[in-house]
Amino acid sequence: MPKSLTVSTGGLFAAVVLALSVLYAALAWTPSSYGVALRQMGVTEDSGLVLGKPRDIRSDEWAVWTPYLQIAVDNDFARHNAHSPYHEDLRNFNALPLRDWALPFKPQYWAFFLVDPAHAFAIYHAAFIALFLIGYQRMGRMLGMAPGISVCFSLLAFFAGYTQYAWTTTGPLLALFPWLLVTLAAPLRLPVKGLLLYWLAAVWLLSHFYPPVILSLGFVGAVLVLALRRDLLRWPLLATAGLAAALAAGTVYAYLAEPLQAMTATVYPGQRHSDGGSGDWRIWLSTVLPFITTRGFDSLIVHNIVETGAIGSYWPLLLLVFADWRQGLAGGAVDRGRLLTALAVLGGGLALVSAWMLLPIPAAVGKILLWDRVFPPRMIVAVGLLALVATALLAGSVRWRITSLRVALFTAAVLAAWMLSKRAGGVAPWSSPFDVTILLVLAGGLALWRLIPLLGLPAPRTDMGTGTGTLVAGVAVAANLLTFGQFNPIQSARPIFDRPQTALTARLSAMQAAHPKGWLVETLPIFTGAVLAGWGYNSIAHTLIAPHADFFRPLFPDMAEDRFTQVFNRYAHIIPDTVTEPVSPYPDQVRVPWSALDPRAANSGIPAREASVLPADAAPAGGPFPTGGSLDEVRLENGLLRLRGWAPWTGVRATQGVTVVSDVPLTVVSQGLERRPDLQAAFPAADRGQAGFTILLRPAAASDQPPVLCVLARDTDAGTVALGAPRPANDGGESGCRRLGLAR
């Protein structure tokens, strides 16, 4: 293909991406799910939601990192939060705009010192989106992909499940990665290249210091060079790149030494070393069958859909079915030999990362490549990228044969995966249309393919990955765009930094002003995290990246040292609760007695509601009961079953309580009253502010699915009621209370 055309393809793509990115930033748009936090804070109008839906499950972003960014802005970019009882350090493994010596290595945040925070936050996101799309296209060309194929490669990497699900946390690592390889191959003088590699590597590592993704991407980079750019394996260049990497690592350690030392000494996350094999083969397979683990944006195999994300698409399956393998690979013998060698190296790398993900390999073996620091499911990033590169190379080197028989074969494969995966997940296939979107797109693509000659345009070629090959890749791109592309919303950044005042914020301000120490001791209905701290409150409910034993020790002087360390020495979401002593029911959560934080709570005389469990064959008499209230959450995690909801209680009385009826034996671990300002606002005539509850239960036997259960609330305004419940994926579409005959 003529060089001018090659340049124009990449140049046109870059121009379109940059133009859209400038528009995105000018409108102060972001992919943040902070709309969930705004909703919790009572913002019903002017929430800034432009398109899509904020995702509760992205709490790492909307409840932690975006609030921490708000905190940095509110503290005029100082290192410590002066508006918090903890005075927490803002220098941590997720980069923030701080006025310190590392600012030259945080170019994504320079705009915060030049424009208003809303536009700066939009520029941050727009820059990484542009860097990702242009970077992967350039990397594709550097690796030998055809121009159109390289564009599709970039778009498929971006509109993949993992990329979209994790974009607002690990997105910077993914976006900057290709630029390291592009710079390594750039025609620059060695000293200039070394300095640029050092700066880029430091920026990359500081953008989100998360070793599992960093190490897996580093391995991918090494495999790609060995497979496709062995011309770069020259000692002067390798020495320069090695020195740049070492200096970048030293710079990052010098900057993060204090938080890293604090984190490695914690109970959680501590210094985690993993054996291989804890990945799920279904997630691995979703690299080529992208929707087998999900129904829409609900996971069928784990609680958090982010954990099921893969860099997957139907492109490999399209290649397998529609490539004319009998004609062999295009090009001369030398080109075919190089391609086969590259594919062999890529296949070897793919086999290694797949083995670590799926096979029981001891940590001592993984330590050779530092993979003992990579939790095996995280290796899905490397699996997906290597598979995508191999697919792109083959797609540009085969001839295509599109026939009715092959279309039927592809359709049958997609339908079989759709039916079998949804049946295994316990849901109706027709409730998951994402799986078959590819068939509609394929039909449209075939119609376009037939239409092109009728319009007087050149017929698509069937060799060297152009024409038909690009059209086939475009079908995969469109399917991913129409499905995974819906995950992140378009959210204006203006209400994130110019936060509206509501009836709830006024009440919270009054509560803080009335506290003897000026603290706010309150939680939010869905998840608090650092939302209240980001809103500017002196909030006890917070997400502490590093432990703060110096704050909690005076509050619990009689707590045994080993018990205190076990509970508080961790990364944790701090949650005021009605527990009698501090507990850590989950690795990243600490529940602290309300009475220790607010003397008024200790003297309030509020009785505790009793929680009990009964087997299904010993259910209370008087049923079936009317329904009322809501069981908002049923979550099985780390061997514990968490129930969260509310009942139509007025006030709090000792006669009120909750009975959990189940077909499996359960034991109550803890229970607590949950304050629900949302209910108080929704039912102003009734005293519903404390009508919420949380219960932790331990099932007698291990299971990967919540049991069938019914929650009965006693002494409500309607007597005993069966709480309305979400319908689990495996219950046949009927609530647990109805299945047990306890609800009308």
N, C-alpha and C positions, 0 to 999 in steps of 0.2 A: 504494500500500500504506500502511496507517495507520502513523504515526510510531512509535507504541508497539510495534508488531510489529517494525518495523525495528530499534529499539533492542534489543528483547529477543533478536533473532537474533544481533546482534553481541555483546551482553552475555552470552548463553548460551555462545557460542563462546569468548569470553574467559574466562569462569568455568571451563569445562571445561579449557581449556589451562592456566590458572593452577593448578587443582587437581592436574592430572597433573604439572605442573612442580614443585610443592611436594613431591609424593610422590617424584618422580625424585631431587630434591636430598636429601630426608630419608634415602633409601636409599643415598646416596653413589654414585649411578650416573653414568656418563659414556659418550659414544660413542667413546672412545679405543680405538685398536688397540694399546695398550701391551702387550697380552697377547703379542705377538710378541717384545718385549724380555724379558718375564718368562720365556718359553719358552727363549730363548737363554741366560738366566742360570741355567737348570736348575730353574726353579720348575715342578713337575709337579702339585702339590696346592695348594689354596687360592690359585689364580691370580686369583680374583675374577671370572671370566667368567660372566655371568648368562645371556646369550642371544646367539646369532649366532656370528660368526667374526671374529677380528682379521685385518686385511688387511695382508699384507706390503708391498703397493704403497703404503700410506700412511706410508712411512718419513719423509716430511717432518714428520709428527706424532709417531709413536711413537719415532723415532730422533733427532729434533732438538728440536721445540718442547716436548714434554712433558718430556724430560730437562732442557731449559733452565729450565723451571718448577721442576723438582726442585732444580736448582742454586740458583735464587733463594731457595727456601725454606730450603735447607741453609745458605745464607750470611746468613740472617736479613735477607733483602731488601736487602742491600747492593748497590752498583752493580757491583763487580768480584768475580770468583770467586777467593776466597782459597785454594781447595782444588785448584787446577789449576796445572800448570807454566806455562800461558800467562797466567794472571791476566786472562782475557778480560773485556771490557766487556759487561755484561748489558743495556745500553741499546742497543737495535737496532730494526729495522723491525717486529718482532713484539713486541707489548706484553707486559711481565712485571710482576709485583707488586714494585716497588722503592720503597724508602723515600726518595722524593725529591719535588721540587716539582710534578711532573706527576701525582702520585697522585690529586688531585681530578678529573683527566680520565681516570681508569681505574676507573670504578665497578664494572666486572666483577670487579675484584680486591679490593674493600674487604673482602669476607668473609674473605680470608686473614689479616686483622688482627683478626678477631673470633672465628673458630671454627677447628677443626682443619683441616689442609690437605686431607684427603680430602673433607670436606663442602664446603670452600671451592671446590675444583675442580669438584665436582658442581653447586654453585650457579652457578658461571661458565657451565657448559654449559646448565643448565636455563634460566638467564636469557636466553641468546641464542636458545634454541629458542622460548621464550615470546614474546620480542620479535619474532622473525621472523613467527611465525604470527599474532599479534595485529596486528602492524604492517602486514602485507600485506593483511589483511582490512580494516583501517581505511583503508588507502590505496585499496583497491578501492572502498569506499563513497565516499571523497572524490572519486574519479574518475567516479562515477555508476553503479557496478555495482549490480545488485539484491542484496539481502541474502544469499540462498542462493548466488548466483553468486560473491559476494565471498569467501565461506567456501571454496568450491571453488577459486577463484583462488589463495588463500593456500596451501591444501593442495597444489595442483599445483606451485606455485613451490617449496615445501619438499621435496616428494617427487619432485623432478626429478633426473636423473642428475648434472648438474654440481653442484647444491647438496649432494647426499649425498656424492659423491666428494670434494669439496673442503671439506666442512663443517668439519673440524677444523683448517683453516688459514684460508681466506678467509671462513668462515662469519660472523664478526663484521661484516665489511663488508656482506654481504648482509642481515644481520639488522637493522642500524641504518639502512640506506638509506631504507626507507619512512617512518621517523619524521622525517626531514628534511622530506619533503613534507607529512606530516600536520601538523607544527609550522608550516610555512609557511602552511598554510591554516587554522590554528586561530584561533578568535575571541578573540585576546589583544591587549592594548594593545601598541603598536609597540615601546616600550622593553623590555617583558617578553619579547616575541617575539624581539627582537634578541639579548638575553642568552641566551635558551634556544637559539636557533639557533647562536650562537657556541660554547656549551658542547657541544651535540650534535655539531657539525661537528668540533670538536677531539677529542672522544671517538671519533668515527667514523674520522678520519684516523689517530689513534694506535693504534686497535685492531689494525690490520695494515696498515702503510704499504706498500701494493703499488700503484704508479701505474697499471698496466694495468687493474685492476678499478675503481679509484677513478675514473679518467677515463671509462671506458665507462659506469659507473653515473651519473656526473655528466651525461653526454650524454642518457641515458635520462630522467633527471629533467627536463631542459630540454624534451625532446620531449613528455613527459606534460603539463607545464604549458601548453605552446603548443597542444597538441591538445585538452585537456579542462578546463583551469582558467585560461583567459585573463583571468578576472576578477582573478587575482593579479598581473597585469602592470601594477601601479601604481607610479609612480616612488618614492613614500616607502617602500613595501614592498621594491621592488627595491634601493634604496639601502641599506636596513637589512640585507637579506640579503647584499648584496655586501660591506658592511663586516664583517658577522659572519664571512663566509667568509674574507676577507682576514686578520682577526685570528686566526682558527683556524689558517690556514696559517702565519702568523707564529709562533704559539705552538708548533706542531709543529716548525717549522724550528729555533726556539731550543732545543727539547729534543733534537732528533736531529741537530743541526749536525755534531757530531764524527763519529758513525758514517756520516752521509751523505757527508761529505767523504772519509772513508776508502774508502767503497764506490765512489764515482764515479771514484776514481783507480785502481781495480783493472783487471786484464786481464779478469776475469769477476766480476760481471756488468758492471761499468763503466757507461758512459753509452751504453746501447743505443738505437740509432735504427733503426727498421724501415721498409722499404717495405711497401706493401699487397700482398695476394694470396697470402700463404703459408698461408692457412687451407685446410681440406679441404672440398670441396663435400658430401662424404658426412656430415660432422659437421654442417654447416649444414642438410642435409636431415633429420637426425635430430631437429630441432626438431618435426617433424610425424610422423616415422616413428622413434620413439625407440630402437629396438633394431637398426637396420640396421648399426651399426658394432661390435656386440658379440655375444659368445656368453656369456650369463650375465654374469659380471663379468670376462671376458677380452676384451680389445680384439682386433678382427680387422684393424686397420689400423696401430696403433702399439704400442710396448711397454707404455706406461703408460695404463691405462684412464682415469685422471683427465684425460688430454689429449683424450679422446673425449667427455667429458661435455657435454651440452647441457641447457638448460632446456626439455625436450621432453616431449610426451605425445601421446596419440591424440585429445585434445580437438579440435584443428583439423579432423582428418579426420572425426570424429563430426559436427561442425558442418556440414562440407561435404556430407556424405551425408544427414543426417537433417533439416536445416533445409528448410522449404518455401519455396524462393526465389521461386516463382511468386507467392506472396502478398505478397512484398515485406517491408519493415521495418515493425514496429509503430509506433504513435504518429502524431501529427499532422505536418503538413508542416514546421513549425518544428523539431520534435524530430528528424525524419529528416534535415533539412538540417544540424543541428548534429552528428549522428552521422556523416554522410558527410564533413563537414569534418574531424572528429576522425580518422576513419579515413584520410583523405588525408594528414594530417600524420603520423600513425603510420606510414603506408606510406612516406612520404618519408624519415622517420628510419630505418626498417627497410632501405630501399634504400641509404642512405648507409653504415650499418654493415656491410651485406652486401657492398657494393662494396669497402670497406677490407679485409674478410676474404678476399675471393675474387679481386679484380682487381689487376693489377700497377700500382698507383698509387705514384708516387714519394714518398719520405719528405718532400720539400719541400712537396708538396701536403698531406699529412697533418699537417704541422707547424702548419697554420692552426688546427686544433682540438687540438693536442698529440698527435695520434694517432700520430705517429712514435715516441712512447713506449709505444704499445700494440702488443705483438706480435699480428699479425692473428688468430691462432686464439683469443686471449683475448676478441675481440669477440663470441664466441658468447654471452656473458652478455647483452649488449645485444640481440642478435638474439632470444634466447629471451624476454626480458622484454617487449619490444615486441610480439612475436607473441602472447604470452599475454594481454596487455592487450587487443589487438584482438579476439582470440577471445572473451574474456569480454564485451566490449561487444556484439559481434554475438549471442552466445548469449542475452543478455538482451533482444534486440530482434527476434527472429525467431519465427515460428510453426514448429511441428515436425510432421513427418509420418513416423511410424514404420510402415513396411509391410514385408511379407515380402521384397519386391523390394529395398528399400533395405538391409535386413539382409543379404541375399545379396550386394549390391554391396559393402558394407563388409567383409564376410567375405572376399570375393575380393581386395579391395585389401590387406588384412592378410596373407593367405596368399601373395599374389604378392610383397610386400615381404619376407616371411619367407624364401621359397624362393630368390629372386634374390640377396638380400644374403648368405645363408649359402653359396650356391654360389660367389659372387664371393669370399667369405672362405675358401673351401676347407674348409668344415666341413659336417657333416651337419645339415640343418635340425632334425631331431628332437633334436639335442643342445642346442638353444637354445629351451627352452619359454617363456622370458619373452615372446617375440614374440607368442605366441598367447594369453597370459593374458587379454588384453583380450576375446577371444571368449567365454571362460568367464564373465567378469564381466558382459559384455553379456547373455548368456543369463540370468544370475541377475537382472540389472536388469530385463529384459523380463518375467520371471516376476513380479517384485515389482510392476511397473507394472500387470500384469493382475490381481494379487491385491488391490490397494488397494481397488477398489470392492466386491469380495466381502466385505471386512472391515467394510463400512459406512462407510468413510472417504470424504471428498470425492475425486472423480476428479481426477487431475492436470490442470492447465490447460495449454493449448497456446499461450499468448501471454505476451509481456513477460518471457520468460526464467525464469518461475517454473514450479513443477510439473515438467512434462516436461523443461524446459531444465535444471533443477537435477539431475534424475535422470540425464540424459545426462552432465552434468559430473561427477556422482558416480561414474559408471562409469569415467571417465578417472582420477579420484582413486584409486579402489580398485585399478585396474590398476597405477598407479605405486607405491602403497603396498605391494602384494604383490611388487613386483619391486625397484625402486630402494630401497624402504624396508628391504630386507634387508642393504644394504651395510655399514652401521656396526653394530658389536656393542653390547651393553649390558655395560659393563665396570665393576666396582666400583673406586672410586678408592682403596680402603684399601691394597691391595698396591702401588699406585704410590708411596705415600708411606711406608708401613710395610713396607719391602721385606724379604721373607723371606731367610734365610741358607740357602745350599745348599752342596753339596760344591764346586761351581765357585767360588762367592764366597770360600770359605775358601782355595782354591788361588790365586785372584787376589790376595787379601790377602797371602798368603805371598810371592808373586812381587814385589809392590810393596815389601814390607818388606825383601826381599833385594836390591833394586836400590840401587846406590851413591848415587843421588840421590833415592831414594824414589819413582821413577816406576813406573807400570805400563805395560809395553810388551807389549801383547797385543791381539788382535782377536777378534771374535765370528763365528760361522759364517755367518749370513745377511747381516747388515749391522751395523756398529758405530755409526757416526754419533757422537752424543754420549751413547750409552747408558751407557757405563762412567763417564763424567764425571758423569752424572746420578745414578748409583748411589753416588757419593761417592768414586770412585777418583781418584788423581792421574794421570790417564790421558793418554798421548800420543795415542792414537786418539781423535779428537774431531771435531766439526764447528765450524770457526772461521768466524764470520760475517764478520769483518774479518781482513785479513792480520796475521801476527805475524812480520815479518821479523827483529825484534830477538831472537826466540827461535831461529830457524833459522840465522841468519847465522853465529854462532860454531860451529855444528855442521858447516858446509860452507864454511870460509873460502876454499878454493881454487876454488870454483865461480864461473865468469864472471858478472859483474854482470847482463848482459842475460839470460843463461840463468836465473839465480837469480830475477830479477824475473818472468820469463815463467812460471816454475813456481810461485812462492809468493805472488805478488801477486794473490790471488783469494779469493773465498768458496770454502771447500774442506772436504771430508771428508778428514781426515788419517789415512792408513792405513800403519802399519808393514808393511814387505814385504821380500822377499829381493832386491829390485832392487839394482843396483850403484851407482846414483846417483838422486837425486830425479827423479821424472817426474810429469807430469800427463796421464794418458791420456784423461781426460774433463774438460770445462770445470770441473766442481765436485769434482774429486778430485785429491789429491796423494799419491803413494806415496813413502815415505821409507825409506831403507835401515835395516834392523834393526840392522846393525852399528854405525851412527852413534848409535843411541839406547841401546844396551845393550852395553857392552864385552864382556860374557860371550858374546854372540852372535858378535862378531868373532873370538873365540878358540875357538869351539866346534868348529871343524873339520867342520861339517856340509856335505857335498857338495851341489852343485846337481843337480837332475834335468834332464836334457836334454829339450827339446821340439822335435819336428820335424814336417814336413808331407810328405805324399806324395799324388800324384794317384791317382784311383781305379783306373787301369789299372796301377799299380805297387805295389799293396798288398802287405804282407809275406806271405811264404809261411807255410803252416801253418794257415791259416784253413779253415773258420770257427772262431772262438775261443769259449771259454766266456764267459758274461757274469759281471760282478762289479762292485762299486763302483757309482758313480752319477755321471752328468753332470747336475749340479743346475741349471745355468743355461747357456743359449745365447742371447746377447743381441747384436743388431746395433744399434749406436748410433754416430752421428757417423762413419760409414765404417769403424768397427772392430768386429770380432767378438769378444765376450768369452765365454770358456768357463770354467766353474767347476765343480769336482767333487772326487771322491776315488776312490782305488783301494785295494784290500786289500793295501797295503804294510805291512810290519813295519819300523819304524825308517826311516832314510834311508840309502841306499847309492848310490854313483856309477853302478851298473849299472841303477838304476831310471830310467824315463823314460816319455814320452808321445809317441805318434805320432798325428797327426790326418790321417785319410784323407778326401779330399773330391773331389767331381766338378767343383769350380772351383779355380783356382789361389789359394793362400793364402801369406802371408808372416808369419813369427813376428815380432811387434813386441817382446813381452816375455813372460816367464814367471816364475812364482814359486811357492814353496812356501807353502801356507796352513796355519796351525795350526788344528787342529780339536778343541777340547776336547769337543765333543759326541760325536765318534767315540771319544775316549779313554774317555769315560763309558760309551758303548754297548758297547765291546769292551775291558773292563778287563784281560783276559788277554793282549791284544796291544798292541804299541806303535803305536797309531794316531793319536797326538796330532799328528803332522806328515804325515798321509796325504792332506792336501788340496792342491789346486793351482789356480792361475789362469793362464790363457793369453790374451794379446791377439794377435789375428791381423788382418791387413789383406787383404781380398779384392782380387783384381786388377781386378774390375769392380764398379761401383756396383750395388746391389740393395736393394730394400726388404724382402726376406725372407732369413733365414739360409739358407745352402746346405745341401744334403744332405751329412752328414758322419758319420764314425765315429771315436771316440776309443779308441785301444788303449793300455793301460797295460802296460809291460814289467816283468819281474822282480817280480811280485807273489807272494803266497803260493800262487797257483794258476798261476804262469807268466804268459804274456801273456793278458790278458782284454779283452773288449770292454765298455766301460762302458755300463750301462743308462742310457738317455737319455729325456728328456721328448719327447713326440711333437709336433712342430710342427704348426701348424694346416693347413699345405699339403702334408703328406707322405702323405696318404691313409691315416693311421692306423697306419703302419708305421715303426719306428725306422730311423734312417739306417744303422746297422750291418747290419740285416737286408736293407735295400734294396741295400746294397753287397756282400752275401754274406759279411760278416765276422763274423757272430754266429750261434751255433747256436740 
